[in-house]
Amino acid sequence: MPRLFPAEFRRRAVALVRAGKPITTAAVALGVSAAAIHNRVRQDQIDRGERPGITTPESIEKRRIRQLEEEVTIVWKASKLFGEDLPSPKGFTR
């Protein structure tokens, strides 16, 4: 799993590259891999609309939807396991 950097660190890395510093030089200066900075610069270009792709907010939303769907699936499987999938009779009140 990729290492997560603080938002300020990512902004600083992108700012260095946007200011004209080569990605490899910025990577050495910040102590990270060139691929990490390259990916962050590419995502910044997508977020700015300079390149087609999925923006960061869209990605976060999709990740959250996927997580909620997995939780629903787990609850559904648990209810099946415990036999709680039987429908209640219509109009049933206690």
C-alpha positions in Angstrom: 0.0 0.0 0.0 1.4 3.4 -0.9 2.6 5.7 1.9 0.3 8.6 2.6 1.9 12.0 2.8 0.3 15.0 4.5 -1.6 17.4 2.2 0.9 20.2 2.8 3.8 18.0 1.8 2.0 17.0 -1.5 1.2 20.6 -2.2 4.8 21.6 -1.7 6.0 18.8 -4.0 3.6 19.8 -6.8 4.5 23.5 -6.3 8.2 22.6 -6.8 7.5 20.8 -10.1 5.1 23.6 -11.3 7.8 26.1 -10.6 10.1 24.3 -13.1 12.1 22.0 -11.0 12.6 18.5 -12.6 10.6 15.7 -10.9 13.8 13.7 -10.1 15.4 16.7 -8.5 12.3 17.5 -6.4 12.1 13.8 -5.4 15.7 13.8 -4.1 15.2 17.1 -2.3 12.1 15.8 -0.6 13.3 12.3 0.0 10.6 10.4 -1.9 10.5 8.5 -5.1 10.1 10.2 -8.5 7.1 8.1 -9.2 5.3 9.4 -6.1 5.8 13.0 -7.2 4.9 12.1 -10.8 1.6 10.6 -9.7 0.8 13.6 -7.5 1.6 16.0 -10.3 -0.6 14.0 -12.7 -3.5 14.0 -10.1 -3.0 17.8 -9.7 -3.3 18.3 -13.5 -6.5 16.2 -13.5 -7.9 18.2 -10.5 -7.1 21.5 -12.4 -8.8 20.3 -15.6 -5.6 20.2 -17.6 -5.8 16.5 -18.2 -8.8 14.1 -18.4 -9.4 11.7 -15.6 -11.2 11.2 -12.2 -10.8 14.2 -9.9 -9.8 13.7 -6.2 -13.3 14.5 -4.9 -14.9 12.0 -7.3 -12.4 9.4 -6.3 -13.2 9.9 -2.6 -16.9 9.7 -3.3 -16.5 6.4 -5.3 -14.3 5.0 -2.6 -17.0 5.8 0.1 -19.8 4.3 -2.0 -17.7 1.1 -2.5 -17.1 0.9 1.2 -20.8 1.4 2.0 -21.8 -1.3 -0.5 -19.3 -3.7 1.1 -20.9 -3.0 4.5 -24.4 -3.6 3.2 -23.2 -6.9 1.7 -21.7 -8.0 5.0 -24.9 -7.1 6.9 -27.0 -8.9 4.2 -24.8 -12.1 4.5 -25.0 -12.0 8.3 -28.8 -11.7 8.2 -28.9 -14.7 5.9 -26.6 -16.6 8.3 -28.9 -15.9 11.3 -32.1 -16.6 9.3 -33.3 -13.1 9.6 -34.1 -12.8 5.8 -37.7 -14.0 6.2 -40.1 -11.3 5.3 -42.5 -9.9 8.0 -46.2 -10.5 7.5 -48.0 -7.5 6.1 -49.6 -5.3 8.7 -47.8 -7.1 11.6 -47.7 -5.0 14.7 -46.6 -6.0 18.2 
